Amino acid sequence: MTLVSEALVSLPEEPLPVTVTAIVDQHVDPVLTAHSAGTRDDQVPAGDVLDKEEIAAGLSRGPYVTPCRNALLSSVRPPHCRKGCDVEPSAREPVAQEQIMAVTGTLVRAYGLHPAQIARIPQGTSTDNYAIVDQTGPRYFAKVYRARDRLDPERASVELSEYAADGGVATARATRTREHELLETHGRLPMSLWWYVPHTETAEGNLTGARWAAVGTAMGRLHRRLATHPAAAPTLEPGTAVCDVAASRDRFESLIRAFQHRPRLGEFETWALQAALERQALWGDIERTLASLPQLTVQVLHGDLAGPNVLLKNDEVAAFVDFRPRSTPRAPSPRRYGPG
């Protein structure tokens, strides 16, 4: 179920009205308004029916968030609303609300934006993703990184995407911070911000007709551009060096076990598990195919060029997204091979 929350966020530096759309498991979020810490009871809008003391432990810093009844979603009431409610609170709800507020603060302070809408996007294996609409109209896509120890590879991924875009390849462009950085790493939430690519769908299950030729042509442009990357000139290597089959098989088995041991899988995790099982069954054919290959060209490439990372608009490629970091010769996984 998609959960909708409204918030009026008053940051310490400047007022900022924000509409927040949050997705939190299958529970319903209350509608929210936010007031600065210390707001007197007689200054709280009449729609707010929850005492501040009842949620004093909600957020440790930043704007004060109060669940309340709101005419916009009259059927949605917070669990402790005095008017009564049968909605059970989600265990993740305070965390989700706090993260949305933190995203808002980062956008204001690091990027100079004034977001009007923030929507949590449920996909993402290593990032928390948000669609953002600024008050001035532009739309963005934010990736919040969960692991700070992986920020160097993530920065390299953004740099690779920008290198492709600078060569005329269709990609989403990154938005730099006020400090002209590709990644915001100084605040509480490390993130990258991208211009939103509108009116698109992914190539996953949608390659038909003229789209096949369009994708092939766009991939050729991408490969030609990345072949000029200063990190590594194209070379020829035996076809059997395309991948380490044993190591790749072990990674798939570890991924499958991790999903199977989870008590509950969401829609995305269910799809990921099924995809991993289907690919695991192909390893025998892959080994035989690798053994029959001629010498192949090795060069820097996208690193994760799968259907979900190809955005289509009508019959054309609108953007390649989610690049992976380029590799060194000793770490070949993000490098790809093609016929010499």
PyMOL commands that set and color helices and strands:
alter all, ss='L'
color gray80, all
select helices_A, chain A and resi 41-43+52-55+71-73+93-111+148-166+211-226+239-241+245-260+267-280+283-291+307-309
alter helices_A, ss='H'
color red, helices_A
select strands_A, chain A and resi 3-10+15-22+31-35+64-68+115-121+127-134+139-145+174-175+191-195+201-202+235-237+296-300+310-313+316-320+335-339
alter strands_A, ss='S'
color yellow, strands_A
deselect
rebuild
show_as cartoon
